[in-house]
Amino acid sequence: MKAASNRIHDVRQFPLKGEDPTVVAALKAVAKTFAQLQEQRHTADYDNATFWTRTEALARVKSAEQAFAVWKSIRGEEIAQAYLV
């Protein structure tokens, strides 16, 4: 899923022509957030030298909540379904 999230920004792999720009922007935001959170989860799981403050952790939770809210608004769009495939 992280690879798919990173590919969405590559027009050669995920063409976006003719799509609603608002939906495209929302999907890109979801994909970017997913990729960032996945990297941060790996850091949290495997890098014992990294210290996460409560504020930093809550900021990550908030960004996940926002991504889920955005996803809920676009999940029925054809381009969003293509992203899942």
N, C-alpha and C positions, 0 to 999 in steps of 0.2 A: 504494500500500500504506500510505503514511503517512496518507492521508485516511481509509482504511478503519480504520486503527488509532485514529485520533482519533474516528471515528463510533461505535466500540464502546461508548463511555461515554454516548452519547446514546440513551436508551431509545426515543425516537420513531423513530429510524432503525434501531436494532438491538435489537428486543425480546428480553428475557431471561427473561420469565415462564416458570415451569415447568421451568427448567433447573437442573441440579445446581449449587448455590452454590459448591462447590469447583472445579468446572470453569470456571464463570463467573469466579471470582477468578483462576484460573490464566490464562485467556484474556486477561483485562484486564491482567494483569501482563506478558504477552508483548506485547500491543499497545502498552502504555505504553513498554516498553523499546525496541520497534522505532521508535516515533515519536521518542523521545529520541535514540537512536543515529543515526537519519537526520538529525536537526537537527545533531548534533555532527559527523557526517561532512561535511555542507555547510560547517560552520565550518572544519573541518580542511582542506577542499579549497579554499575561496575566501577565507578571512580570514587573510591573512598576518601580521596583527598579533597573532593569538592564539598563545600559546606553550603547548604541551602538555608537561607533565612526564612522565617515564617512569611515575610512579605514577598519574597521571591516565589515561594511555593504557592501562595494565594494568587499571585499574578498569573502563574501557569494554569491554575484551576479556572480563573476568570477567563483566560483566553480560550480554554477548552469549552467552557459554557457558551461563549460567544460564537465559536465555530459551530457548535451543535445547533444554536438558534438560527444561524445563517443556513446551515444545511437543511434544517426543517423547512425553510422557505423555498429552497430550490430543488429538493430531492426528487420532485416529480418531473423536472425538466429533462428532456432527452439527453442533453449534454452532461447532466449530472449522472444519469444512468450509464452513459458511456464511460465516464470516469470510474465508476465502480467495476466495470467489466475490464 
